[in-house]
Amino acid sequence: MQSGWTAPAILDALGDPVRRVIYERLRRNPSHATLMAKHLPVTRSAVARHLGILKNAGLVESWREGQHQLYRARADGLTPLQKWIE
């Protein structure tokens, strides 16, 4: 776990309703920004910005596959928040 991933960063990241939807979808299936934008009321560039915030908070990870940057929820992404709540 990276030291910058903190409970406040996670709460800030999940404070936006669009980011919560993106995070929930990525918990079920990996995806890329273009595909997610087709199912959200925001542009592809907005989805990319939201993904960057989620990634900086440690909630998602990414990798390149062909022409796409794919994203998925990190299995331990909510751990700092869980520890903070305890």
HUVEN-V767990 format. One record per helix or strand of 3 or more residues. SS is the DSSP state (alpha for helix, beta for strand). FROM is the first residue (numbers start at 1). TO is the last residue. If there is no record, write none. Layout:
ss:SS from:FROM to:TO
ss:SS from:FROM to:TO
//
This chain:
ss:alpha from:7 to:14
ss:alpha from:17 to:28
ss:alpha from:33 to:38
ss:alpha from:44 to:56
ss:beta from:60 to:65
ss:beta from:68 to:73
ss:alpha from:79 to:85
//
